Amino acid sequence: MKQLIGLLLFSIPFTVTAQTTISLYPKEIPNNKKHQVKEIETINNQGWVSYEKVSVPNLVLHKPTQPNGTVMIIAPGGGYKHLAYTKEGTLVAKALNEYGITCLVLKYRHPLDSTMFNKNIGPIQDLQQAILYVRTHAKELGINPVKVGVMGFSAGGHLASTAVTHFETNYLPEQTTISLRPDFGALIYPVINLSNEYQHAGSRTFLLGETPSDSLIKAFSNDLRITPNTPPTFLMHAIDDKTVKVENSIRFQRALREQKIPNDIFIYKTGGHGFALNNTTDNTPWLPKLIEFMKQQGFLQ
């Protein structure tokens, strides 16, 4: 009841442009230093866009022809150094649109000491703000505020896993009665554990720094933070992933099972890392497995 009251009363002056680009922070960006860092946009020969040194985050809305009320916030990967924005964002949103899912691709800030006072929390601030935006603007978006999912690839999977395990901590500067807990998660070849044994070194260094403390490593090793209130979660990984070890997903699923959290995992024998929607070594697509899981959990009809 408290959340519903918050949804009715709470309002943030977000803006939506004609290009369906949504400014997460139309006024002051929290945890932001004055800086001269310039964002870098790269377009490859396929026309796919990627970004580096993002300091001004946003959401881009992708609406399906026949929306069913379910929404997915998508965090592309890139080792917390760049964003594979088209490959793990835009193209994924379009594929999910085919199932009636409203999608918002999150262009989150890269954790840089030069742009943030505390780079450890910059990305999760942006994802929590995206969740807050979606629930606050559920009516105008045409979505159900209790069918809000987060999806992430690689380091974006770490960010999404942070959202599903850190939601009891509000990393935003203002308090809110609206829940920051996603209703479900989809973690795609995700970085999860930041210990020496399982870490993706680049992601850990960019997020936590060169010599993070044991307590900081533990705090953001998200398989260690699962509780009975963690939302249902789907995972996908390839056994031969040499960039992010498959043990990241296996450890997360094991912890979900120990807490009796609904979950599913789809594991390829081959595929490596970073293949997004298309594992060229296997004819079985993983996206229908996610859709089936969402149906089983009541997030799709």
C-alpha positions as CSV (number, residue, x, y, z in Angstrom):
1,M,0.0,0.0,0.0
2,K,2.9,2.3,0.9
3,Q,4.4,1.8,-2.6
4,L,1.1,2.4,-4.3
5,I,0.7,5.7,-2.5
6,G,4.2,6.6,-3.5
7,L,3.4,5.9,-7.1
8,L,0.4,8.2,-7.0
9,L,2.1,11.0,-5.1
10,F,5.7,10.9,-6.1
11,S,6.8,12.9,-9.2
12,I,10.2,13.7,-10.7
13,P,10.6,16.2,-13.6
14,F,12.1,13.8,-16.1
15,T,11.9,14.7,-19.7
16,V,11.2,12.6,-22.8
17,T,12.4,14.0,-26.2
18,A,10.8,13.3,-29.6
19,Q,13.6,10.8,-30.2
20,T,12.3,8.8,-27.1
21,T,15.5,9.7,-25.3
22,I,14.9,10.1,-21.6
23,S,17.2,12.2,-19.4
24,L,17.7,10.4,-16.1
25,Y,18.9,13.6,-14.4
26,P,17.4,16.7,-16.0
27,K,18.9,18.8,-13.3
28,E,21.9,17.8,-11.2
29,I,23.6,14.4,-11.8
30,P,24.4,13.0,-8.3
31,N,27.9,12.0,-7.4
32,N,29.2,14.1,-10.3
33,K,32.5,16.1,-10.3
34,K,33.1,19.1,-12.5
35,H,35.2,17.7,-15.3
36,Q,36.4,18.1,-18.9
37,V,35.9,14.4,-19.9
38,K,34.3,14.0,-23.3
39,E,32.2,11.1,-24.2
40,I,33.5,9.0,-27.1
41,E,31.1,7.5,-29.7
42,T,32.4,4.8,-32.1
43,I,30.5,3.3,-35.0
44,N,31.8,0.1,-36.6
45,N,31.4,-1.1,-40.2
46,Q,28.1,-2.7,-39.3
47,G,26.7,0.6,-38.1
48,W,26.8,-0.6,-34.5
49,V,27.4,2.1,-31.9
50,S,29.5,1.9,-28.8
51,Y,30.4,4.5,-26.2
52,E,33.3,5.2,-23.8
53,K,33.7,7.7,-21.0
54,V,29.9,8.2,-20.5
55,S,29.3,10.9,-17.9
56,V,25.7,11.9,-18.8
57,P,23.4,8.9,-18.6
58,N,20.1,8.4,-20.3
59,L,17.4,5.9,-21.3
60,V,16.2,5.3,-24.8
61,L,12.6,3.9,-25.0
62,H,11.7,1.2,-27.5
63,K,8.0,0.5,-27.5
64,P,6.5,-2.6,-29.1
65,T,3.6,-2.5,-31.5
66,Q,1.4,-4.3,-29.0
67,P,2.7,-3.7,-25.5
68,N,1.6,-6.1,-22.8
69,G,2.7,-4.1,-19.8
70,T,6.0,-5.8,-19.0
71,V,9.1,-3.7,-19.1
72,M,12.8,-4.5,-19.4
73,I,15.6,-2.1,-18.6
74,I,18.7,-3.2,-20.5
75,A,22.3,-2.6,-19.4
76,P,24.8,-3.3,-22.2
77,G,28.2,-4.7,-21.3
78,G,31.8,-3.5,-21.9
79,G,33.9,-4.1,-18.8
80,Y,32.7,-0.9,-17.2
81,K,35.0,0.8,-19.8
82,H,32.8,1.0,-22.8
83,L,29.2,0.2,-23.7
84,A,28.4,-2.3,-26.6
85,Y,25.3,-0.2,-27.0
86,T,23.8,-1.5,-30.3
87,K,24.9,-5.1,-30.0
88,E,23.8,-5.6,-26.4
89,G,21.2,-2.8,-26.1
90,T,19.3,-1.6,-29.2
91,L,19.2,-5.0,-31.0
92,V,18.1,-6.8,-27.8
93,A,15.4,-4.2,-27.2
94,K,14.0,-4.8,-30.7
95,A,14.0,-8.5,-30.2
96,L,12.1,-8.2,-26.9
97,N,9.6,-5.8,-28.5
98,E,8.5,-8.7,-30.7
99,Y,7.2,-10.3,-27.5
100,G,5.3,-7.2,-26.5
101,I,7.9,-6.1,-23.9
102,T,8.5,-2.4,-23.5
103,C,12.3,-1.8,-23.4
104,L,14.5,1.0,-22.2
105,V,18.2,0.8,-23.0
106,L,20.3,2.3,-20.2
107,K,23.3,4.4,-21.2
108,Y,24.9,4.3,-17.7
109,R,27.9,6.3,-16.5
110,H,31.4,4.7,-16.7
111,P,33.0,4.6,-13.2
112,L,35.8,7.2,-13.5
113,D,37.6,8.9,-10.7
114,S,37.8,12.0,-12.9
115,T,34.0,12.3,-13.2
116,M,32.7,10.9,-9.9
117,F,33.3,11.4,-6.2
118,N,32.6,7.7,-5.6
119,K,32.9,5.7,-8.8
120,N,31.9,2.4,-7.1
121,I,28.3,3.5,-7.0
122,G,27.9,5.6,-10.1
123,P,26.5,2.8,-12.4
124,I,24.0,1.4,-9.8
125,Q,22.8,4.9,-9.1
126,D,21.8,5.2,-12.8
127,L,20.1,1.8,-12.8
128,Q,18.2,2.6,-9.6
129,Q,17.2,5.9,-11.1
130,A,15.9,4.1,-14.2
131,I,13.8,1.8,-12.0
132,L,12.5,4.8,-10.2
133,Y,11.7,6.5,-13.5
134,V,9.8,3.5,-14.9
135,R,7.6,3.1,-11.8
136,T,7.0,6.8,-11.4
137,H,5.9,7.1,-15.1
138,A,4.2,3.7,-15.4
139,K,1.0,5.2,-16.7
140,E,2.5,7.3,-19.5
141,L,4.8,4.4,-20.5
142,G,1.9,2.0,-20.6
143,I,3.6,-0.5,-18.3
144,N,2.8,-2.5,-15.2
145,P,4.9,-1.2,-12.3
146,V,5.1,-4.7,-10.8
147,K,6.5,-6.2,-14.0
148,V,9.8,-4.4,-14.1
149,G,12.8,-6.4,-15.2
150,V,16.5,-5.6,-15.4
151,M,18.7,-7.3,-18.0
152,G,22.5,-7.0,-18.3
153,F,25.3,-8.4,-20.4
154,S,28.8,-9.1,-19.0
155,A,29.7,-6.0,-16.9
156,G,26.1,-4.9,-17.5
157,G,25.2,-8.2,-16.0
158,H,27.1,-7.3,-13.0
159,L,25.2,-4.0,-12.8
160,A,21.9,-5.8,-13.2
161,S,22.9,-8.4,-10.5
162,T,23.7,-5.4,-8.3
163,A,20.2,-4.1,-8.8
164,V,18.7,-7.5,-7.9
165,T,20.8,-7.9,-4.8
166,H,21.4,-4.3,-3.4
167,F,17.9,-2.9,-3.7
168,E,17.5,-2.5,0.1
169,T,20.3,0.1,-0.2
170,N,19.1,3.3,-1.8
171,Y,22.2,4.7,-3.6
172,L,20.3,7.8,-4.7
173,P,20.7,11.1,-2.9
174,E,17.0,11.4,-2.1
175,Q,14.7,8.9,-0.2
176,T,11.7,7.4,-1.9
177,T,8.8,5.3,-0.9
178,I,8.9,3.6,-4.3
179,S,10.6,0.2,-4.3
180,L,13.9,0.0,-6.1
181,R,13.7,-3.8,-6.2
182,P,13.4,-5.2,-9.7
183,D,10.6,-7.8,-10.2
184,F,12.9,-10.1,-12.1
185,G,16.4,-10.2,-13.5
186,A,18.1,-11.6,-16.7
187,L,21.9,-11.9,-16.4
188,I,23.6,-12.8,-19.7
189,Y,27.2,-14.1,-19.4
190,P,27.4,-11.8,-16.3
191,V,30.3,-10.7,-14.2
192,I,29.2,-11.6,-10.7
193,N,32.0,-12.4,-8.3
194,L,34.9,-10.0,-8.0
195,S,37.3,-12.2,-6.0
196,N,40.7,-13.0,-7.3
197,E,39.5,-16.5,-8.3
198,Y,36.5,-15.6,-10.4
199,Q,36.9,-11.9,-11.3
200,H,36.9,-10.3,-14.6
201,A,39.9,-8.1,-13.9
202,G,39.0,-5.2,-16.1
203,S,35.5,-4.9,-14.7
204,R,36.8,-5.0,-11.1
205,T,39.5,-2.5,-11.7
206,F,37.3,0.0,-13.5
207,L,34.5,-0.3,-10.9
208,L,36.5,-0.7,-7.6
209,G,40.0,0.6,-8.4
210,E,43.4,-1.0,-8.7
211,T,43.7,-2.1,-5.0
212,P,40.1,-2.6,-3.6
213,S,39.7,-3.6,0.0
214,D,38.5,-7.1,0.8
215,S,35.3,-5.6,2.2
216,L,34.6,-3.7,-1.0
217,I,35.2,-6.8,-3.1
218,K,32.8,-8.8,-0.9
219,A,30.2,-6.0,-1.1
220,F,30.1,-6.2,-4.9
221,S,30.5,-9.9,-5.3
222,N,26.7,-10.3,-5.7
223,D,26.5,-14.1,-5.4
224,L,27.2,-13.4,-1.7
225,R,24.2,-11.0,-1.3
226,I,21.3,-13.2,-2.2
227,T,18.5,-13.3,0.3
228,P,15.0,-14.8,0.4
229,N,13.8,-11.5,-1.1
230,T,16.0,-11.6,-4.2
231,P,13.8,-11.5,-7.3
232,P,13.4,-14.4,-9.7
233,T,16.4,-14.5,-12.1
234,F,17.4,-16.1,-15.4
235,L,21.0,-16.7,-16.3
236,M,22.8,-17.6,-19.6
237,H,26.5,-18.4,-20.1
238,A,28.8,-20.5,-22.2
239,I,31.1,-23.1,-20.6
240,D,34.1,-22.0,-22.8
241,D,33.8,-18.3,-21.9
242,K,37.4,-17.3,-21.3
243,T,36.6,-13.7,-20.6
244,V,34.1,-14.2,-17.7
245,K,34.2,-17.6,-16.2
246,V,31.0,-19.6,-16.2
247,E,31.4,-20.1,-12.5
248,N,30.1,-16.6,-12.1
249,S,26.6,-17.7,-13.2
250,I,26.8,-21.1,-11.6
251,R,27.7,-19.6,-8.2
252,F,24.8,-17.1,-8.5
253,Q,22.3,-19.8,-9.4
254,R,23.5,-22.0,-6.6
255,A,22.9,-19.2,-4.1
256,L,19.4,-18.6,-5.6
257,R,18.6,-22.2,-5.2
258,E,19.8,-22.2,-1.6
259,Q,17.4,-19.4,-0.8
260,K,14.6,-21.1,-2.8
261,I,14.4,-18.2,-5.3
262,P,12.8,-19.1,-8.7
263,N,15.5,-19.3,-11.2
264,D,16.7,-20.9,-14.5
265,I,20.0,-21.1,-16.2
266,F,20.8,-21.9,-19.8
267,I,24.4,-23.0,-20.5
268,Y,26.0,-23.4,-23.9
269,K,28.9,-25.8,-24.4
270,T,30.5,-23.3,-26.7
271,G,30.1,-19.7,-27.7
272,G,32.7,-17.8,-25.8
273,H,31.9,-14.3,-24.6
274,G,30.0,-11.3,-26.0
275,F,27.9,-13.0,-28.6
276,A,24.7,-11.2,-27.5
277,L,21.6,-12.7,-29.2
278,N,23.5,-14.8,-31.7
279,N,25.7,-17.7,-30.6
280,T,27.1,-18.8,-34.0
281,T,28.4,-22.0,-32.6
282,D,25.0,-23.4,-31.5
283,N,21.7,-23.4,-33.3
284,T,19.6,-23.1,-30.1
285,P,18.7,-19.5,-29.4
286,W,18.6,-18.5,-25.7
287,L,16.1,-15.7,-25.9
288,P,13.0,-18.0,-26.1
289,K,14.3,-19.7,-22.9
290,L,14.2,-16.4,-21.1
291,I,10.7,-15.7,-22.5
292,E,9.5,-19.1,-21.2
293,F,10.9,-18.4,-17.8
294,M,9.1,-15.0,-17.7
295,K,5.9,-16.8,-18.6
296,Q,6.4,-19.3,-15.9
297,Q,6.9,-16.5,-13.3
298,G,3.8,-14.6,-14.5
299,F,5.6,-11.7,-16.1
300,L,4.2,-12.6,-19.6
301,Q,1.0,-14.3,-20.7
